[in-house]
Amino acid sequence: MTAHPPYLPPLMIDEIVRAALLEDLGRAGDITTAATVASHLTATATMNVRDAGIVVGLDLARAAFRLVDPALTFAALASDGDRVPAGTSIARISGPARGLLSAERVALNFLMHLSGIATTTARYADAISHTRARVCCTRKTLPGLRAVEKYAVRLGGGSNHRFGLDDAILIKDNHIAVCGGVAPAIRAAQAYAGHLVKVEVEVDGLDQMRDALREAPDAILLDNMPPDVLLEAVALNAAHWKLSADLYPTDRRRTRLEASGNVDLGTIAAIAETGVDYISTSKITMAAPTLDIGLDIGIGAD
């Protein structure tokens, strides 16, 4: 079954882009452009990718130009999620030169940032494509941009962890410390959660994992465990659910296992090869370099 592609509601796009434009335009607008560019001038610009990567953020770029001046036309020459080589033209914008210049930076900021996240995620996903593990983002995102950053992760071939504190229960070490143990924390969470809310618990060793398995959480986060210990954890989970090696990868009854900590491009393959289901890392969002995208402009006059 092919999953539907990720989707961003237009209302969400407009809210995020409008906030970025207001930040950039400040109290007096683009005084440089107002001072130097006559109001009757028109221009045409092309957005070009200077490094190979995955393009994400075209709808946000489109919104930036539209919100600054509805007379601007934006023609996408690629689609979000496209893998493109260096030198690819991904959009053409034409219309009033003032609006084009004033929206340029915000549009490029979104495209470069989100394309960088998708491109970085793809490198991680490609490194574990020979396994069944999926790379996941975390809640470590730039404030106000979580929805679009997680959208970029999916277009790069990754999976989303929870979006916030309200859509899943993740019991971490500090919750366990305050609650008095793994088992009581899981029981409390299961009693509180609705039937559609998943419960995951973080453990830092196999003894805690055994305690957790007895309470049958939906998922267990294996924190900062080396590959040899992760192998033991995968075997322990299979034995607990009495699953054969052939059945284990697809059985839906068992607890899912997520590895986290010390994840980078040099370690992720070995982690994935242990048999865990998910590998979460903040590096695909918080440490992703931007994709180099430029805007080349030409001038015309009415």
N, C-alpha and C positions, 0 to 999 in steps of 0.2 A: 504494500500500500504506500502510495506517495503522499507525504504530508503537504498540506497547503503551505504556501510560502508565508513568511512573517508579514504582519500587517501593522501599520501605524495609522490610527484614526486621524483624519484631517484636523479635527478640533485640537487634538493633542499637539500636532505639528505646529499649528498656528500659535498656540500658547507658548511653546518653547521658543519658537523663532521670534515672536514678538518681544519676549523678555530679552533676548539677545540683542535685538535691534535697539530697544530702548536703552540698554546699557551702553551701546556704542554711540548712539546719536546724542545721548545726554540731554542737556537743557536747551541747547541752541541748534541742534542738528549738525549736519556736515558742513562746517564753515569753510573748510578748504575748497570743497567742490562749489559751494555757493559763490565763493569769491573768485574762482578762476574759470568756471565753465558756464558759458551762456545758456540760458534756459531753453533756447530753441535748438540746441545741438542734439543730434542723435548719434548713436554708436552701435556697433555690433561687436560682441566678444565671444571667444571660444574658450571653454574650460578644457585643459589638457592635462592628462596624467603623465607625470615625468618619470615615475618608477612603476614597475609592474606591481599589480595588486588587485584587490577586490574593491569595487566601487560601492559605496553605501552613502546615502544622504541626499540623493537627487531631489526628493520631494521637499526636504527642508531647504535646499538651495532655491528651488522654485518658489517656495513660500517667501523666502527673504526678498527676492526681487519683486514679487507680487505685492507684498505688504508695503514696501517702500514706494512703488509706483505701479499701479495696476495696468498702465499702458505698456509696460515691458512684456515682451514675449519670451518664453523659456522653452526651448526645444531640447528634450533629452535625446542624446545620441547613444545612450547605453541604458541599462536597467540596473537597479540595485541588486547586488549579488553577482554581477558579471566579473569574471576574472579577465583583466585586460593587460596587454603589454604596455611598456613605456612608450609614450608618444601618442596614445589613443586620445582622440577628442571625445568627451563625454557629454557636452552640452553646448548649446549656442544661445546667446541672449542678445536681443536687439530692442532698441527703443530709446527713450529719453536718456541722454548720457548722464545727467545728474543722478537719476535714480539708480542707474547701473553702477556707477562709481560708489554710491553711498551704501549699496547692499553687498558689494563685492566681498568685503572681508568676512562678514557674518556667514555668507553662503559658503565661502571657501573654508572657514573654520569648521563648520559642520561636516562638510565633505572630507576634509583631510583627517579630522579626528575619527569619525566613524569608519571611514575606509581603512584607517590604520588599525582600528580594533578588529575589523573583519579579516584583514590581511594577516595580522598576528594570530588570531584564532585559527585561521586556516593552517598555519604552520604547525600549530599544536595538534590540530585534528588530523592532519596528514601524517604526523609522526606516529599516531596510534591507530591508523586506519586498518592495520592488519589484526587488530584486536576488537573485542566488542565494547570496550570502554568508550565513554563519551566525555569530552572535556567540557567543563561547566564554568560559568562566571559566578561571581559572588555578589554580596551587597556592597563591596568596595568599589563604588562608582563615584563620579563627580556629582555633587549635589545638583539636583534639578535635571540631570541628563540620564538618569538610570534607565528609563524606558527606551530611549533611543540607543543607548549603549548596549543594552541587552538585545535589542533588535539587530544591531550590527554583529553581535556574537553569533546569533542564529544564522545570519547570512554568511558568516565565515565557516559554518559547519559545526559550531558548538551548540551546547544546550544551556538553557537558563536554569539557575537555581531559583530560590524564592525571590520575588520582586520586593518584598518588604517584610516587616514584622507581623503582618496581618494575614498572610496567605498560606503559611505553613508553620509548624512548631519545630524549632531546632533548639534542643536542649544542649547548651554548651557547658564547659567545665565550671564556670562561675555559677550557673544555675544549679548544677549538681552539688557544688560546695554549700550553697545556701540551703538547698532542699534536704541535704543529708544523705545523698547517695544516688546512684544510677537508677535503681529499681523504684524507689519512691517518686523520683522525678518523672519517670516514664508513666507510672500509674496515675499520677496527678494530671499529666498532660492528656492521657487517654480518656480520663474522666471528664476533662474540660472540653476536649475537641469535638466538633461536629463530625458527622459520619463522612464528610468529604474532605476533612482536614488531615493531612499527613503528619506523622510524628517521627522526627529523626533525633537521634542522640549522638553526641560526640563522646568518644572514648579514647583514652591514651594508652591502653594496654589490653592484652588478651583477657585478663581477669575481669576488667570492667566490661569487655565485650560479652563474656559469658553471662554476667549479671543482666546485661541488656537483652540478650537473646531470649532469656527466660520470660521476658515481658513482651516479646514479639512486636517491637517497633517496626514501622514501615521501612526505615533506613537507619544505618549506623554509619557515622562519620569516623573514619580511622585517622586520627590526628598524628601527623609527623612520625609515621611508622616506616622503617626501611623495607625494601622489597621482600626480604626473607620473612619478616614478621607479617607483612601483608599476605604472603602465601599461606602462612598458618591461619590467618584470619579467614581467608576464603575457604580453606579446608574445614575450619571450625563451623562456619556458616552452613556449608553443605552437609556436614555431619549432623548438625542440629536439626535441619529440616529433612534428614534422611534421604538425600537426593543422590542419584547416580551422577557421574561426571557428564554423561550425555544429556541428562535432563536438566542439570543445574543452570546452564545459560539461559534457558527459555522458561523455566517454571515461574509462574506468577505469584505463587504463595509465599515464597521466601522473602526474607529481609534483604533489601538492597544494600550494597556496600559502596561507600564513597571514600576515596583517599584524598587527603589534603595535607599541605605542608611540604616544603622542599620540592616544589614542582617547577621545572623549567624545561626548556627544549632538550637539555642534556639528560634529564632524569625521567621524563614522562613516559617514554617507551617501556622502560623497565618496570615502572609502576603499573602501566596498563597490562603488561604481560603476566602479572600476578593473578588476573582474573577478576579484579574489582569492576564494578559497573560504571562508576563515575569518578572523575578526577577533577576537583575544583581548584581554581587558582585565580588570584586577583591580577596576575601578570597580563592576562589578555585584555583587561580593561585599564587598570591603573598604570601599567608600564608599557603599553603599546605605543610605539612611535607613530607619528602621523605619516600618512601617505602624501608624497609631494605632488600637489596639484596646483597648476597655475591658471591665470586668466589673462588671455592675450586680447587686446582691444584695438579696434579701428574706429575712426571718426568719420561721420558724415553729417551733413546739415540739411535741414528742410528749406 
